[in-house]
Amino acid sequence: MNAWQLLAVGLVMLLGLLGVLVPGVPGQAIVWAAVAWWALTDTTTLAWGVLAGATAVLLLNQALRPLLPARRPAESGAPRRSLYVGGVAGIAGFFLVPVVGGPAGFVGGLYGAERARLGSHRDGWASTRRVMRAVGTPVLVELFACLLVVGAWVGALLWG
């Protein structure tokens, strides 16, 4: 696979990660399709292993989805922008501090956006808790599953 194709796969994965944050966009399916595209083009044992692992992680996430609270953005009272800021911070955090940076970046970005919007620490933290209860937990779990898949793909490219 040449560099342009790898860049295209990476951009599709980024689109899928951002799609997790937008209701109605199948972010997990987009990320999985990008891994499948790469594995079908690369055809090494490592590529097929990453595809099998990605399939397992995303299917497990789908199976656990009914156990998570439903997304209820209207109950949180926060604008969608705060959730988007949290999502982008979670994506950046995952790559800056592998694995643990994803959830920490998500919650930290969400808190930062809410504190900037509301103006005080107490109100920002209370709003962050409300958003996490209403919307954040299912989004965070889905985003984390997709980030694990993208991280495995990046690892396969670097060390494969």
Secondary structure, DSSP 8 states (H G I E B T S, - for coil): --HHHHHHHHHHHHHHHHHHTSTT--HHHHHHHHHHHHHHHH--HHHHHHHHHHHHHHHHHHHHGGGS----HHHH---HHHHHHHHHHHHHHHHHTTTTHHHHHHHHHHHHHHHHHH-SHHHHHHHHHHHIIIIIHHHHHHHHHHHHHHHHHHHHHHH-
